[in-house]
């Protein structure tokens, strides 16, 4: 697994929200299903990685044009 990307403030807020929901579910019951929230967090992280890769590629391309 690669290094975590830099997250935008919105992504940080979403991850914090889902983590808090997972904690709340965990307090309610140790056997509660949390896979749906884990997938949402994974999607946010994957989208951030793609955004970071795209921005790096654009920066390299813009550097070549100069």
N, C-alpha and C positions, 0 to 999 in steps of 0.2 A: 504494500500500500504506500502511496506517495505521501509527500509532505502536505500538511493542511494548508490551504490557501489563505490569503488575507481576506477576511470577511468584511462585508459592508455593514454599517450600523443596522440596517434592516434585517440582514441575515443573522446577525448576533441576537437581535431581539426575537426573531422567530425561533432560533435554536433554544434560547432561554425559556421561551413560552412552552415549547414542546417538552423540554427537560422538566419544567415545573409540573406540567400535566402528568408526566411519567412518575414523578415523585409522589404526586397526590394519589395516583392509582396504586402505587406501591404501598402507601400508607394504608389504603383501604383494604388491600389484600395482597399477600405475597404471590398468589397464583394467578393474578389478573393478566390478561393478554395485553402486551404493549407493543407488539410488532408493527401495528399501524403507525404509531408515533415514531418508532425507530426508523421506519421506511421514509417518513416525511423528513426527518433530520438527515438521513442519508441522501435524499434527493437535493436538499439545500446544499450539502457539502459538495455533491457532484456538480451541481450547477455553478458553485463558486469556483471549483477547479477548472471547469470549462471556460468560465469567464476570465480567469487568471491566465490560462493558456492562450486564449484568443487575444487578450490585451498584450501579452508578451510577444506574440507573433506580429501583431500590428506595430508594436514599437520597433521590432527588428526590421520590419519592412519599411517603416518610415525612416529609420536610420540609414538604410541603403539608398533611399531616394535623395538624400541630402548630399 
